[in-house]
């Protein structure tokens, strides 16, 4: 039952964020699916990867791959699906804990949370960029191979 709750919650979160950032209506469901894929990869791998950043990286790779697939299928830019797709992966609770620690004058704890927040955020961006570069490299190699 927990897996269904996680899947539905991540789908709704990505879908709702897609509505907020004005994703075209015909791409909203795909945006929700993209967010669900990324979150489920992250959620399922977290117990097996000692560092949560690794699971976030793989979840973001899942978002990027799913975005590329939907972008090709719907003839839209991949960012239409990437932006709402990474929303469930964004480290919001870590950012809150960072600010809460600083407000309570717990500076060392705040610095620890801040480093974790930045590491998670940078990991999301890095995973998407690396995946898209690898995709473009594969497409270029295929194109050159055919000629």
C-alpha positions in Angstrom: 0.0 0.0 0.0 2.9 2.4 0.8 4.2 2.1 -2.7 0.9 3.2 -4.2 0.7 6.1 -1.8 4.3 7.2 -2.8 3.5 6.8 -6.5 0.2 8.7 -6.4 1.6 11.4 -4.2 4.6 12.0 -6.4 2.4 12.0 -9.5 0.1 14.6 -8.0 3.0 16.8 -6.7 4.6 16.9 -10.2 1.2 17.5 -11.9 0.3 20.3 -9.5 3.7 21.9 -10.0 3.2 21.6 -13.7 0.0 23.5 -13.4 1.7 26.2 -11.4 4.5 26.7 -13.9 1.9 26.6 -16.8 3.0 23.4 -18.6 0.8 22.9 -21.7 -2.4 20.9 -20.9 -1.5 18.1 -23.3 1.8 17.6 -21.4 0.5 17.7 -17.8 -0.1 13.9 -17.4 3.3 13.2 -18.9 4.9 15.7 -16.4 3.2 13.9 -13.6 4.4 10.5 -14.8 8.0 12.0 -15.1 7.9 13.2 -11.5 6.5 9.8 -10.4 9.2 7.9 -12.2 12.0 10.0 -10.7 10.6 9.8 -7.2 9.9 6.1 -7.3 13.5 5.4 -8.4 14.8 7.6 -5.6 12.4 6.1 -3.0 13.0 2.5 -4.0 16.9 2.8 -4.1 17.3 4.9 -0.9 17.5 1.8 1.4 20.2 0.2 -0.8 22.4 3.3 -1.4 24.2 4.4 1.7 24.3 8.1 0.6 20.9 9.7 -0.3 22.7 11.8 -2.9 23.3 8.7 -5.0 19.6 7.8 -5.0 18.7 11.4 -5.9 21.2 11.2 -8.8 19.6 8.1 -10.2 16.1 9.5 -9.7 17.1 12.6 -11.6 18.6 10.4 -14.4 15.2 8.7 -14.5 13.5 12.1 -14.8 15.9 13.1 -17.6 15.4 9.9 -19.6 11.6 10.0 -19.2 11.6 13.7 -20.2 13.6 12.9 -23.3 11.1 10.1 -24.2 8.1 12.4 -23.7 9.8 15.3 -25.5 10.3 13.2 -28.6 6.9 11.7 -28.4 5.0 15.0 -27.9 7.4 17.1 -30.0 8.1 19.5 -27.1 11.3 20.6 -25.3 12.5 18.2 -22.6 12.4 21.1 -20.1 8.6 21.0 -20.2 8.8 17.6 -18.5 12.1 18.1 -16.5 11.0 21.1 -14.5 7.9 19.6 -12.9 9.5 16.1 -13.0 12.3 17.1 -10.5 9.8 18.8 -8.1 9.3 15.7 -5.9 13.1 15.3 -5.7 13.8 18.9 -4.5 15.2 18.8 -1.0 12.6 21.1 0.6 12.7 19.6 4.0 16.5 20.0 4.1 16.2 23.7 3.2 13.6 24.1 5.9 15.9 22.4 8.5 18.8 24.6 7.3 16.8 27.8 7.9 15.3 26.5 11.2 18.7 25.6 12.5 20.1 29.1 11.7 17.1 30.8 13.2 17.6 28.8 16.4 21.3 29.8 16.4 22.4 26.2 15.9 25.0 27.2 13.3 27.0 24.0 13.0 23.8 22.0 12.5 22.6 24.6 10.0 25.9 24.3 8.1 25.5 20.6 7.9 22.0 20.8 6.6 23.1 23.5 4.1 25.8 21.4 2.7 23.3 18.5 2.3 20.8 20.8 0.6 23.3 22.1 -1.9 24.7 18.7 -2.6 21.2 17.4 -3.3 20.3 20.4 -5.5 23.6 20.2 -7.5 23.1 16.5 -7.9 19.7 17.0 -9.5 21.1 19.5 -12.0 24.2 17.5 -12.7 22.2 14.3 -13.4 19.9 16.0 -15.9 22.8 17.7 -17.7 24.9 14.6 -17.9 22.0 12.5 -19.1 21.0 15.0 -21.8 24.7 15.3 -23.0 25.0 11.5 -23.1 21.8 11.4 -25.2 23.0 14.0 -27.6 26.3 12.2 -27.9 24.6 8.9 -28.7 22.4 10.7 -31.3 25.4 12.2 -32.9 27.3 8.9 -33.0 24.3 7.2 -34.6 24.0 10.0 -37.2 27.7 9.7 -38.1 27.5 5.9 -38.2 24.7 6.0 -40.7 26.6 8.3 -43.1 
